[in-house]
């Protein structure tokens, strides 16, 4: 069979339209969600992520407080800025673009963010709440993946899910979210990594296979069960002299071969990628509602 392609761009656009309508409703009640962004240094990839986040905020009507700081800023100055944002009622979410330049203590900065404004969901308080199944800011990429599954009608409950990758950013939080005793979870999850014996014996059993290894061609067609749902999180640069910029982006999955076997598959680019910023905006709006005392428990 040839898989149906999961259109992450369209799903992200649909979610952003829903959020935009929600922001307009909040504005009518004089509530303006605000995102504080901190970018240190001039790493081109980080700059382009931050620019995309700022544009998305503008488009959505979310206030954004952008702070682009010189690479030689001191730890103390950075900590003072986080502290200022913690106290600023106009800011509901704080985003520190990672990685920070060498010499700055990343974990000290992340720990200093008020957990109530931790819209990336990286603070240990939010990670702990997520693990025990309490209401928390969910990390954006795993949350975006779950939205892609739900919005494509994939049954997660009872599914055998295999995740390749155990990072704190993707694999571990995603596994935790999928095993919760909750709707759109209740899956049986296996997490694989570089010490996994016989990777394909696991991937071949997956109803839902999620590749987050950061290596092209980690998943080939012979490793995939017929009609599996395949989510490719990987973003890898491959040299390509036919492209003006000299490279193209590919995922971790051999897309052309695997799409002939899977029932649903995400492309790279245009699959998981567009969902990440969308879920950051979602968390920012949710944070603004919580700060205003609006019930977000449902
Ligand atoms: P990471 O921190 O490098 O983690 C990669 C994980 O994959 C590790 O757990 C590693 O195992 C495992 N792994 C690597 N090669 C493997 C192999 N051949 N077999 C089995 N396991 C293998 O990466 P990450 O931050 O999770 O990101 C993963 C990929 O997703 C990257 O390409 C990244 O760019 C992309 N990403 C995309 C988005 C998005 O918005 N679309 C967001 C975040 C990340 P060990 O633990 O044993 O080393």
Boltz pocket constraint, residues with backbone or C-beta under 6 A from the ligand:
constraints:
  - pocket:
      binder: B
      contacts: [[A, 141], [A, 164], [A, 165], [A, 166], [A, 167], [A, 168], [A, 169], [A, 170], [A, 171], [A, 192], [A, 193], [A, 194], [A, 195], [A, 196], [A, 199], [A, 211], [A, 212], [A, 213], [A, 214], [A, 215], [A, 218], [A, 232], [A, 233], [A, 234], [A, 235], [A, 236], [A, 272], [A, 273], [A, 274], [A, 276]]
      max_distance: 6.0
